[in-house]
């Protein structure tokens, strides 16, 4: 058993001994937010963001990049476990800015052993064999941490599985001071509400349309009613005219009948 393994197991035994009420923690994070950050050992997300067990989701990879798998985790975090705000946090002096895609591929093609950084350049010390499989991986390297934060936030924001009403904040963690520094461009790119506002706007149109159709329906209902009313009036007028004509024609007949009765007498 290695020294590291012994130390980890001993620390775990001490931790489990006083585990207490943590056994009752629910699966959804209590503070309903998620953090995507780098795996750098100098970053302690719990201390950096004031987290206790059960507070938030923390997703980590090399560079804190918005890889397909990181987005997969964020989508699950929101869709199934209810997180409502996301942070993308890169950091100063990040190792992902110390090599290029080509550097990594060449090192791996030479050997799979750990390389050495010598006077700012990577040198492979392994005996080999290596592998060309590194050619098929996007290593997601970058030169500027703040620019990478903006790029990652934009990618997450534009993803079709990411809802528009989840705000995404972009920060760079200073490993020298422990402070979080906001990246203004990332905050703008990650602003929430655009997509949801669009959905709300799209929802107004059908309502207006339905209101218009309701008016049209009312008009169509009124139209037959008016026609019916006009028809009834015309019918009544025709009937009255007919009755009047009949009365007129009956009056001379009455007069003629009266005269003939007088003569007979």
Secondary structure, DSSP 4 states (H G I P E B T S, - for coil): --HHHHHHHHHHHHHHHT-GGGGG--SS-TT-EEEEEE--TT--HHHHHT--TTS-EEEEETT----HHHHHHHHHHHHTT---EEEEEEETT-GGGS--HHHHHHHHHH-SSPPEEETTEEE--------GGGGG------S-HHHHHHHHHHHHHH-TTS-TTSEEEEEEE-TTT--EEE-HHHHHHT-SSHHHHHHHHHHHHHHHHHHHHHHHHHHHHHHHHHHHHHHHHHHHHHHHHHHHHHHHHHHHHHHHHHHHHHHH-
